[in-house]
Amino acid sequence: MSPAELEDYLHSHIPLSAAMAIHVDDISSESVRLTAPLAPNINHRETVFGGSASAICILSAWSLLHLSLKAQGLESRVVIQSNTMDYSRPVTSQFSARSFFEEPAAWPRFIAILKRHGRARIALGAVLEADGEAAGRLHGEFVALRGA
C-alpha cells in the first residue's frame, strides 16, 4: 500500500483522521510516519490538543500493524487494547508521529499465536515530534483478530 492509499483508507474508515487533516508521509516495514497541521488540532492555549497528539500516535501505530499484517497476507481486524501517552513539551506547530514495534523480536511469536488462536497482542510505540524534537511518546497494546 502506498502512502496515498493509506491516507485515503484512514480518511475513509477513520473519519477523525480526515478532520485532523492527517497526511501519510512515509511507510516502511519498521515505521509509519503521519503528520498533521496545528490549525484543526489546536486547543485553547494555542498548542496541540492532547487528544489530537494521542490520536496521531495511535493512528501511526495502528497503521504500522495493519500494514504489517497485510504484508503477511493475514486479513485481520486491529484494535487498540490499552495505551499510555507521555507529553514532554507543548507543541505549537505542525506535528508528526513515527511508530515502531517496541520489541521487533516479538513479531514471529505474535504471528504464530495469531495463526494458531485467531487472536494475538503486541506492543507498539510512537514518538510525537514537532520542530525536529520529540514532544511525547505513546506505548500501546494492540490486538489483532484474524479473519475480520
N, C-alpha and C positions, 0 to 999 in steps of 0.2 A: 504494500500500500504506500502510495506517495504521501508527502506532507499535505498536499492539496486535497487528496482523497480522505485522509484522516480528518482534516479540518471540516470538510463537508459532512462527514459522518458525525463528528461531535456536534456540529451546529444543528443537524437534523434530529439526532437522537437524544442529545442532552442540551435542551434549549438555553440553559444558563450559560453555556459556553459562547453562544451567539450574543446573548445580552451583555456578556463581559467583553465582547469583541476579541476573543482569544484567536490567536494565529499560531499555526504549527510551523515552527522554524526548522526543526531538524528531527530526523528519525534515524536511529541505528539499533543494532541488536542489544545495545547496552544502555540506551537512554532515549528519552523523548523530551524535546525542549519546546515549551509553549511560551508565548509572550502575550501580554495584554497592555493596553494603554491605561493611563491613570483616570482619564475623564469618566468612563462609565463605572469605575470601581472606587470612586473617591468617597471619603467619609466626611463628617462634619469638621474634622481637623485638617482637611485638605491633604490627607495621606491616604494610602490604600486601605480600604476597609478590610479588617481581619478576615471576614468571611470570604472575600474575593481572593486574598492571599492563600488561604487554606484550600479554597476550591481549585485554584490553578495547580497547586501542588498535587491534590488528589487526582485531578484530571490527567496530569502528566504521568503519574504512577499507574493509574488505571489504563491509560493508553499503551504504556510500555508492556504491561501484562497482556492486554487484549491482542496487541500485535505479535507478541512472542508466541502466544498460543496459536494464533492463525498461521504463523510461520511453521509450526509443528503439525499443522493440519488438524488441529483439535478445535472443533466448534464448542465453545463454552460460554457460559454467562459469567461475567466477572462482577463481583460486588465487593465493596469495602466492608470489613467487619468492625474494625476499630482504627483509630488514629490519634496521634498527638501532634500538635503543632507548636513549635517554639519560635518566637519572634525576637530577633536580636536588635532590630532598629526600625524606625519608621521608614516608609517608602513614599517618596514624593515625586516619582516619575514612572515612566514605563517600567514594567517588571516582568520577570520570567520565572519559570520553574523548570528544572532539569531533574528528571527522575533517574533512578538506578535501582538495581537489585541489591539489597543490603548484604546478602550472602549469596553471591553467584554460584558457589558450590552447592547450594541447596536446590538448584534448578532440576537436576536429574531426578532427585528424590521426589520433588513436587510433581513432576510429570508422571513418574511411576505410580504415585499414590492416586493421582487424578485418573489415570487409565484403569487402575485396579478397583478403586472405590467410587469413582464418579464425582469426587469432591476432594479438593486439596486447598491448603492455605500456605501463603508465602508472604514474607515481609519485603516491602519496597519502601524506598525513601525518595525524597525530593528536596532539592535546595532551592529556596526562594532567592532570587538575585535581582539587584537593581543597581544601576550605575557601576557595574563591574564588581560589585561586592555582594557577599552573602548577606541576606536580611532575615532569613528564617530557615527552618528545617522541619520537614514532615517525616514522621515514621508511621507507616500504615500496614495493617494486616489485611490482605486481600484474599478472597475465596473465589475459586473457580469451580463452577458446576458444569460437568460435561454434558454436551448434547442440547444446550439451550438454544 
